[in-house]
């Protein structure tokens, strides 16, 4: 009988801890509520955070926050695209390995690499209907371009012969439509960065080509890979 009363007394004497724990939880909730309704002194709070970080997490990198008055004071972020010389070699190997790119010329123009694809490989004469088998070369090219981080532009070019059909009123509209179609195929095939789409008609027959290389056709679609330090254009449509 004595043992039973002793066990009951021990169980009763420890029950106060449950009430004490509940009290601590309520007090903590109360102080958190007060803190959430108060205005934090940022400088004092920053000092507490820095002290606790340096004491308990010494491996944590520290951030030095400096106020900037204008956006022009922000430091530019370094580009993440590939070097153009290296990129040109990669593209030449990739495109040269496929017979479907026959007639395509890769060349440098200042701070960009230009892939000039003859329009005859892709489209019917003075039209935007894709030729049979034209989709596959563009899909292969999109696979190569999706592996790099350089921005690109797609520019359509035509010869000076006027359009006789009624679908497009000028070579300007035709060159822009072709560029949009190529950009759309590249996007659908895996290229996920923005693309600037341009139409030049016959104003740039072979601009930038080495010694006006005659192998670059007037009617073509140029895929222009921009240097990593260059800025994007104003009209990013894709």
Beta strands, then each sheet from edge to edge (+ up, - down):
strand 1: 105-108
strand 2: 112-118
strand 3: 152-157
strand 4: 195-199
strand 5: 220-226
sheet 1: 1+ 2- 5+ 3- 4-
end
